[in-house]
């Protein structure tokens, strides 16, 4: 009859292997499409910033700075978008193709994380 420490060590090793495999698959996806990761990071950052509440004092003190930064950011974003669209067109890529790549990447990351979690859970259940 195996002891509890040996079983726990085996489960830990299985979980480490599953996590390492998921990390490797994610790293491969990042290497193959780094721009999609940047776009996803920007989207997550924008969402987090929109969800964090602001205090009245913060609004009072930062409103003028925010307006100025907002105007500059809109100008920079418009310039970057135009340049990016030009580069995509020069490379023969469409907006839909880029969206499909981002979607595919996130689905792959989600699948890798789900698979790793399921493998760890199954391993723990089988050894329990």
Secondary structure, DSSP 8 states (H G I E B T S, - for coil): ---HHHHHHHHHHHHHHHHHHHHHHHHHHHHH-HHHHHHHHHHHHHHHHHHS---HHHHHHHHHHHHHHHHHHHHHHHHHHHHHHHHHHHHT--HHHHHHHHHHHHHHHHHHHHHHHHHHHHHHHHH-
